[in-house]
Amino acid sequence: MQPAPLPLSEPERLAALSRYQVLDTGPEPSFDDLTRLASQLCDTPIALVSLIDAERQWFKSRVGLDATETPRDLAFCAHAILDKDEVMVVPDARLDSRFADNPLVEGPPNVRFYAGVPLVESDGHALGTLCVIDTVARELTDDQLDVLRVLGRQVVSQLELRRRNRELRAAERLAQMAAESRASFMVDMSREIRTPLGAVLGFSELLSEAPGLPPGARELVKTIARNGRHLGALVGDVLDLSKIESGQLRIASAPVDLRELVEEQVELQRSHAEAKGLELSISYGTSVPATIVCDRSRLRQILRNLIDNAVKATEQGRVQVLLRGIRGTDAQPVLECEVRDTGAGIESERLVAIFEPFRIAEPGRNARFGGTGLGLTVSRQLAEAMGGKLEVRSTPGNGSSFILKLPMRALEEATGDLESGSAPPSTSRLESARVLVVDDMPDNRLLVRHMLGRVGADVRCAASGTIALQMLKKSPDVDVVLMDLSMPVLNGYETLSLLRARGFDRPVVALTASASADDREACMAAGFDAYLTRPIDRSALESTLENLLGDDSNERLAA
């Protein structure tokens, strides 16, 4: 018996085999079907897909043989891979000096005839063979040899396909992990930015209402607040893009006062437009409903981006917001909201770029008008997530039109009350209400103390969950607790759990800089009575506490 010599490129060949990660894997129909076909067409009782490892030949697929592998020294296939271009045929192994005394010839499976076509992968290495074996001496016809070659190529194709699919799945897993990691990072960064931003906006609002503030100083404070809100919008765009990429974006559905929402966004841009001498107007078609069903915050975000972009891009003339009801391609009613400007316009070859993240349609445009290139990207993807689309039409020198199209669902499809902007309560139940603010950030505690102090609340503060537990143990006469979620030692969830275990049954409101739907659900599931996000909206804070206290405030004041 003559063991086969090693191929000249044996280390590279073994490395190539390893890359396929196929050794010692389970049966697969794609290989088994080819093996059966080889056995039938070549009229042999045994057919194998044999892969030559360093010490063995291992059978990925087999017909007519129970063994799953044999030593490489005994393998006919170890000889067959030495000539990658030819089918190795052994008509009678007893007459071939290489195999005459081979145990596989002298004993089971009693090999007499062998024919094996090398399985040559894309880099030119023979990984093994597709072989057919018989227990009697014989020959194959030319047609059968051609069939064996064709089937061998199909085995290689299956190996390549298997490797590509595995690499694709691995790449998808890595991409998903990267997207999740990026989303997690953006949530953390958003939280870190929203916390100090909340202090900037909150104190700016309080300062702007301070009596005796000089007019010039009041304008400076308003400028700080306006830029703070702009920063908050940018943070929101980045966070939303991350959510969209990671598949974590959720869309709400509720009735929305359409005119109120549109007019609110137009008024936010009014001073900017007037400073540039622009006309800023709204036009409603006769078929536009007063109320639509959609995600209020997302629609507001899209309109804010579109109107803001239009005002920035227009140096003279006007910006129009046009709303109309149309029939879609399936005859369903569609709300069409067009934001039209008389700016410089965009060349056709640059229109695609405006919807790509961090891309600007015109080089140098961001230096002249500002912007990150994210607003339109997020707006289009939000529109699609809401079942609609965002289109653009533009002619250089004649301005641009951005057209948002959303399905107009019937009002009865929605649940909940009409969504609109928060309005401050007409009368306050918070006067003398005992409120405990639990937050490790002193600026946050000071801000809430000032906000609620203005309506007469008795505000107490704790710098940690541990201190809050101690305070409430000594003096449990608190009407409501505002609890930060992200605190060291004891976070908000843990502090709430310990409070409830002690029998504390007063309302506890979660305060967080994270504004995702998952966070809200987690808070409510944990037992919080309400959920507020930073930057804190003073009206929302007051109305939330008013609702939680309800008639209890009257009983408390009477006592």
C-alpha positions in Angstrom: 0.0 0.0 0.0 1.3 3.4 -0.9 0.0 6.4 1.1 -0.5 9.5 -1.0 2.1 12.2 -0.8 1.1 15.6 0.4 0.1 18.2 -2.2 2.8 20.9 -2.6 0.4 23.5 -1.1 -0.8 21.4 1.8 -0.8 24.1 4.5 -2.7 26.5 2.2 -5.1 23.7 1.2 -5.9 22.8 4.8 -6.4 26.5 5.6 -8.9 26.7 2.7 -10.7 23.7 4.0 -10.9 25.2 7.4 -12.5 28.4 6.0 -15.5 26.5 4.8 -16.2 25.3 8.4 -17.9 22.1 7.0 -16.0 19.3 8.8 -18.0 17.4 11.3 -21.3 19.1 10.4 -24.6 17.4 10.1 -26.3 16.0 6.9 -27.6 18.6 4.4 -30.1 17.8 1.7 -28.2 19.8 -1.0 -25.2 17.5 -0.7 -27.2 14.3 -0.1 -29.2 14.8 -3.3 -26.0 15.2 -5.4 -24.5 12.1 -3.8 -27.6 10.0 -4.6 -27.7 11.3 -8.1 -24.0 10.4 -8.6 -24.7 6.8 -7.4 -27.7 6.4 -9.6 -26.2 7.9 -12.8 -22.9 6.1 -12.4 -24.8 2.9 -11.4 -22.6 2.3 -8.3 -23.7 1.1 -4.8 -21.5 3.7 -3.0 -21.0 7.4 -3.6 -19.3 9.9 -1.3 -18.6 13.6 -0.8 -15.2 13.1 0.8 -13.1 15.9 2.4 -9.4 15.3 3.1 -8.3 16.6 6.5 -4.8 16.4 7.9 -5.3 12.9 9.3 -8.5 11.6 7.8 -11.0 11.6 5.0 -14.4 12.7 6.4 -17.7 12.2 4.5 -20.0 15.1 4.3 -22.4 13.0 2.4 -22.5 9.2 1.8 -24.6 6.6 0.0 -24.1 2.9 0.6 -21.5 3.2 3.4 -22.0 3.3 7.2 -18.6 4.8 8.1 -18.3 8.6 8.5 -14.5 8.7 8.0 -11.4 6.7 7.4 -7.7 7.4 8.0 -6.1 9.5 5.3 -3.4 6.9 4.7 -6.1 4.5 3.4 -8.0 7.1 1.4 -8.2 6.7 -2.4 -9.4 10.4 -2.4 -6.0 11.5 -0.9 -4.5 10.3 -4.2 -7.3 11.9 -6.3 -6.7 15.4 -5.1 -3.1 15.4 -6.3 -4.3 16.0 -9.9 -6.9 18.7 -9.7 -7.7 18.7 -13.4 -8.6 15.0 -13.9 -11.0 12.4 -12.7 -9.0 9.6 -11.0 -10.3 6.2 -12.2 -9.1 2.9 -10.7 -10.8 0.1 -12.7 -9.6 -2.7 -10.4 -7.9 -1.8 -7.1 -6.4 -5.4 -6.8 -4.3 -4.7 -9.9 -3.1 -1.2 -8.8 0.1 -1.3 -6.7 -1.1 1.8 -4.7 -4.2 0.0 -3.4 -3.8 -3.8 -3.8 -3.1 -4.4 -0.1 -5.2 -1.6 1.2 -7.4 -2.8 4.1 -10.4 -1.2 2.3 -9.7 -3.4 -0.6 -8.9 -6.6 1.3 -11.8 -6.1 3.7 -15.1 -4.2 3.9 -16.2 -2.3 2.0 -14.2 -4.4 -0.5 -13.4 -1.6 -2.9 -12.7 -2.8 -6.4 -13.7 0.1 -8.6 -13.1 3.8 -7.8 -13.7 7.1 -9.7 -13.2 10.5 -8.0 -13.5 14.0 -9.3 -11.5 16.6 -7.2 -13.6 19.3 -5.5 -11.6 22.4 -6.4 -12.6 25.6 -4.6 -12.3 29.2 -5.9 -8.6 29.6 -4.8 -7.6 26.5 -6.7 -7.2 24.1 -3.8 -8.7 20.5 -4.0 -10.6 20.0 -0.7 -11.6 16.4 -1.5 -13.7 14.5 -4.0 -17.0 13.4 -5.2 -16.4 9.8 -5.7 -18.3 6.6 -6.7 -17.2 3.1 -5.6 -18.2 -0.4 -6.7 -17.4 -3.8 -5.3 -16.7 -5.2 -8.7 -14.1 -4.1 -11.3 -15.6 -2.0 -14.0 -15.3 1.2 -16.1 -17.5 4.3 -16.5 -18.7 5.5 -19.9 -17.7 8.9 -21.2 -21.1 10.2 -20.4 -20.9 9.0 -16.8 -17.5 10.6 -16.4 -19.0 13.9 -17.7 -21.9 13.6 -15.3 -19.5 13.0 -12.4 -17.5 16.2 -13.4 -20.8 18.2 -13.6 -22.0 16.9 -10.2 -18.6 17.6 -8.7 -18.8 21.2 -9.8 -22.3 21.4 -8.2 -20.8 20.1 -4.9 -18.3 22.9 -5.0 -21.0 25.4 -5.7 -22.9 24.1 -2.7 -19.8 24.5 -0.6 -19.3 28.0 -1.8 -23.0 28.9 -1.3 -22.8 27.4 2.2 -19.8 29.5 3.1 -21.2 32.7 1.6 -24.5 32.2 3.5 -22.5 31.6 6.7 -20.4 34.7 6.2 -23.6 36.7 5.3 -25.2 35.6 8.6 -22.1 36.5 10.5 -22.0 39.9 8.8 -25.7 40.4 9.6 -25.1 39.5 13.3 -22.1 41.9 13.4 -24.2 44.7 11.8 -27.0 44.1 14.2 -24.6 44.1 17.1 -23.0 47.3 15.8 -26.5 48.9 15.3 -27.5 47.9 18.8 -24.3 49.2 20.3 -24.6 52.4 18.4 -28.2 52.8 19.5 -27.3 52.1 23.1 -24.5 54.7 22.9 -26.8 57.3 21.4 -29.4 56.7 24.1 -26.7 57.2 26.7 -25.3 60.3 25.0 -28.8 61.6 24.6 -29.4 61.1 28.3 -26.2 62.9 29.2 -27.0 65.8 26.9 -30.6 66.1 27.8 -29.9 66.4 31.5 -27.8 69.6 31.4 -30.0 70.9 28.5 -33.0 70.5 30.7 -31.4 72.8 33.2 -30.5 75.4 30.5 -34.1 75.4 29.1 -35.8 75.3 32.5 -33.8 78.1 34.1 -34.1 80.2 30.9 -37.8 79.9 31.0 -37.9 80.8 34.7 -35.5 83.7 34.2 -37.5 85.1 31.2 -40.5 85.4 33.5 -38.6 87.1 36.3 -40.1 90.5 37.2 -37.9 93.5 36.6 -35.7 91.8 34.0 -34.5 94.5 31.6 -35.9 94.1 28.0 -32.4 93.6 26.6 -31.7 90.8 29.0 -35.0 89.2 28.4 -34.2 88.9 24.7 -30.8 87.4 25.5 -32.6 84.8 27.7 -35.0 84.0 24.9 -32.0 83.5 22.6 -30.5 81.0 25.0 -33.8 79.1 25.2 -34.3 79.1 21.4 -30.8 77.7 20.8 -31.3 75.2 23.6 -34.5 74.0 21.9 -32.6 73.7 18.6 -29.9 71.7 20.3 -32.6 69.4 21.8 -34.1 68.9 18.3 -30.7 68.0 16.9 -30.1 65.4 19.7 -33.6 64.0 18.9 -32.8 63.7 15.2 -29.5 61.8 15.9 -31.3 59.5 18.4 -34.2 58.8 16.0 -31.7 58.0 13.2 -30.1 55.5 15.5 -33.4 54.0 16.5 -34.5 53.7 12.9 -31.2 51.9 11.9 -31.5 49.5 14.8 -35.2 48.8 14.2 -36.3 50.2 17.5 -38.5 53.1 16.4 -42.1 52.9 17.5 -45.0 54.8 16.0 -47.9 55.9 18.1 -51.5 56.3 16.9 -54.0 58.8 18.3 -56.3 61.6 17.1 -54.4 64.9 16.5 -55.7 68.4 16.0 -54.1 69.0 12.6 -54.5 72.8 12.4 -53.2 73.4 15.9 -50.1 71.3 15.2 -49.3 73.0 11.8 -49.9 76.5 13.2 -47.7 75.7 16.2 -44.8 74.8 13.9 -45.3 77.8 11.6 -45.3 80.2 14.6 -42.1 78.7 15.9 -40.4 79.8 12.6 -42.3 83.2 12.4 -39.6 85.3 14.0 -36.8 83.7 11.9 -38.8 84.3 8.7 -39.7 87.9 9.5 -36.0 88.7 10.4 -35.2 87.7 6.8 -38.2 89.6 5.3 -40.0 86.4 4.2 -43.7 85.8 4.0 -44.7 82.7 5.9 -48.2 81.4 5.3 -50.5 78.4 5.7 -53.2 77.4 3.2 -55.8 74.7 3.9 -57.7 72.9 1.2 -61.5 72.3 1.6 -61.0 68.5 2.0 -58.5 68.8 4.9 -59.9 67.3 8.1 -59.7 69.1 11.4 -58.5 65.9 13.1 -56.3 63.1 11.8 -55.0 59.9 13.3 -51.2 59.7 13.5 -48.2 60.0 15.8 -48.3 63.7 16.9 -44.7 64.0 17.9 -43.4 62.4 14.7 -45.6 64.6 12.5 -44.5 67.6 14.4 -40.9 66.6 14.0 -41.2 66.2 10.2 -43.0 69.6 9.8 -40.4 71.3 12.0 -37.6 70.0 9.9 -39.3 70.9 6.6 -40.3 74.4 7.6 -37.0 75.1 9.3 -35.1 74.0 6.1 -37.3 76.1 3.9 -36.8 79.3 5.9 -33.0 78.7 6.0 -32.8 78.1 2.3 -34.9 81.1 1.3 -33.2 84.5 1.1 -36.2 86.4 -0.3 -39.8 85.7 -1.2 -42.0 83.4 0.7 -42.4 80.0 2.4 -45.9 78.4 2.1 -47.3 75.4 4.0 -50.1 73.9 1.8 -52.4 71.2 3.1 -54.8 69.3 1.0 -56.7 66.0 0.9 -56.2 63.8 -2.1 -57.0 60.3 -3.3 -54.1 57.9 -3.3 -53.4 55.2 -5.9 -55.7 52.8 -4.0 -58.4 55.4 -3.8 -57.8 55.8 -0.1 -57.7 59.4 1.3 -54.3 60.9 1.7 -53.2 64.0 3.5 -50.7 66.0 1.4 -48.7 68.6 3.2 -46.4 70.6 1.0 -43.8 73.0 2.2 -42.9 75.3 -0.7 -40.1 77.9 -0.8 -38.7 80.4 -3.3 -35.1 79.6 -2.5 -32.2 78.8 -4.8 -33.5 75.3 -5.6 -31.5 72.1 -5.9 -30.0 70.6 -9.1 -31.6 67.3 -10.1 -28.4 65.3 -9.7 -28.1 66.4 -6.1 -31.7 65.6 -5.0 -30.8 62.0 -3.9 -28.1 63.3 -1.6 -30.4 65.4 0.5 -32.0 62.2 2.0 -28.7 60.6 2.9 -27.4 60.9 6.5 -24.9 63.7 7.0 -25.0 64.7 3.4 -25.7 68.2 2.1 -27.3 68.8 -1.3 -25.0 71.6 -2.1 -21.3 71.9 -1.0 -20.9 74.7 1.4 -24.7 74.9 2.0 -24.3 73.9 5.7 -21.9 76.8 6.2 -24.4 79.3 4.8 -27.6 77.9 6.2 -26.6 75.6 9.1 -27.7 72.0 9.6 -26.2 68.5 10.0 -27.9 66.9 7.0 -29.9 64.7 9.3 -33.3 66.4 9.4 -34.4 65.3 5.9 -33.0 61.8 6.4 -35.0 61.3 9.6 -38.1 63.0 8.2 -38.3 60.6 5.2 -37.8 57.5 7.3 -40.3 58.8 9.9 -42.8 59.4 7.0 -42.3 55.8 5.8 -42.6 54.4 9.3 -46.0 56.2 9.5 -47.1 54.5 6.3 -46.5 57.6 4.1 -43.7 59.1 2.0 -41.7 62.3 1.6 -41.0 63.6 -1.9 -39.1 66.6 -3.3 -39.5 68.7 -6.4 -37.0 71.4 -7.2 -35.8 73.6 -10.0 -32.6 75.6 -9.7 -33.5 79.3 -9.4 -37.2 78.6 -8.7 -37.3 77.1 -5.2 -38.2 73.7 -3.8 -41.2 71.8 -2.7 -41.1 69.0 -0.1 -44.3 67.0 -0.1 -45.3 64.8 2.8 -48.1 62.3 2.1 -49.7 60.4 4.9 -52.7 58.1 4.9 -55.8 59.7 6.5 -57.3 57.0 8.7 -60.8 57.3 10.1 -61.0 58.8 13.5 -62.7 55.8 15.0 -59.6 53.7 14.4 -57.8 55.6 17.1 -58.0 55.2 20.9 -57.5 57.8 23.5 -58.3 61.5 23.8 -57.5 64.1 21.2 -53.8 64.9 21.4 -52.8 68.5 21.5 -50.2 70.6 23.1 -50.1 70.7 26.9 -51.9 73.6 28.4 -51.2 74.9 32.0 -54.1 74.2 34.4 -56.4 77.0 35.1 -56.4 76.5 38.8 -53.6 74.7 40.7 -54.1 71.9 43.2 -50.4 72.0 43.9 -50.5 74.9 46.4 -49.0 73.5 49.7 -48.7 70.0 48.1 -45.8 68.2 49.7 -43.4 67.0 46.9 -40.2 65.1 47.4 -37.7 65.4 44.5 -35.2 62.5 44.4 -32.2 63.3 42.1 -28.5 63.1 42.4 -28.0 66.2 40.2 -28.2 69.4 42.2 -29.2 71.5 39.1 -32.1 69.2 38.5 -33.3 69.4 42.1 -33.0 73.2 42.0 -34.9 73.5 38.8 -37.9 71.4 40.0 -37.9 73.3 43.3 -38.2 76.6 41.4 -40.8 75.3 39.0 -43.1 73.9 41.6 -42.3 76.7 44.1 -44.0 79.1 41.8 -47.3 77.4 42.2 -46.9 77.2 46.0 -45.8 73.6 46.4 -43.8 72.5 49.4 -40.8 71.0 47.7 -38.3 68.8 49.6 -35.2 67.3 48.0 -33.1 64.2 48.4 -29.7 63.7 46.7 -30.0 59.9 46.4 -32.4 57.0 46.8 -30.8 56.1 50.2 -31.4 59.6 51.5 -35.0 59.5 50.2 -35.7 56.3 52.0 -34.4 57.8 55.3 -36.4 60.9 54.9 -39.6 59.1 54.2 -39.0 56.8 57.1 -38.8 59.8 59.4 -41.5 61.8 57.8 -43.8 59.9 55.4 -46.2 62.8 55.0 -45.4 63.3 51.3 -48.1 63.7 48.7 -46.0 62.8 45.6 -42.5 61.7 44.8 -40.5 62.8 41.7 -37.8 60.1 41.2 -34.8 60.2 38.9 -34.1 56.8 37.3 -30.4 57.1 36.9 -28.8 57.5 40.3 -25.7 55.7 41.8 -26.0 53.1 44.5 -29.8 52.9 44.4 -31.4 53.8 41.1 -35.0 54.9 40.7 -36.4 51.4 40.1 -34.6 50.0 43.2 -35.7 52.9 45.4 -39.3 52.5 44.2 -39.3 48.8 45.0 -38.0 49.4 48.5 -40.6 52.1 49.0 -43.5 49.9 47.9 -42.2 47.1 50.1 -42.5 49.4 53.1 -46.1 50.2 52.2 -45.6 53.6 50.7 -48.7 54.1 48.5 -48.4 57.7 47.4 -47.8 58.5 43.7 -44.3 58.2 42.4 -43.4 59.9 39.1 -40.4 58.7 37.0 -38.0 61.5 35.8 -35.6 60.5 33.0 -33.6 61.9 30.2 -34.4 58.8 28.1 -37.5 59.2 26.0 -38.1 55.9 24.4 -41.4 53.9 24.4 -39.5 51.0 26.0 -38.5 53.1 28.9 -42.0 54.3 29.5 -43.3 50.8 29.4 -40.6 49.6 31.8 -41.5 52.4 34.2 -45.2 51.7 34.3 -44.5 48.0 34.6 -42.2 48.7 37.6 -45.0 50.5 39.4 -44.4 54.2 38.7 -47.6 56.2 38.5 -46.4 58.5 35.7 -43.4 59.2 33.5 -41.8 62.6 32.6 -38.8 63.2 30.4 -36.1 65.8 30.4 -36.0 68.6 29.4 -38.9 69.0 31.8 -41.9 70.8 30.3 -43.3 72.8 33.2 -46.9 72.6 32.0 -46.6 68.8 31.6 -45.1 68.6 35.1 -47.8 70.6 36.7 -50.7 68.9 34.9 -49.2 65.4 35.7 -49.0 66.2 39.4 -52.5 67.8 39.3 -53.9 64.6 37.8 -52.2 62.4 40.3 -53.2 64.4 43.3 -56.8 64.8 42.1 -59.3 65.5 44.9 -56.7 64.4 47.5 -55.4 68.0 47.5 -58.7 69.3 48.7 -58.8 66.8 51.5 -55.2 67.6 52.5 -55.9 71.4 52.5 -59.0 70.9 54.6 -57.1 68.9 57.1 
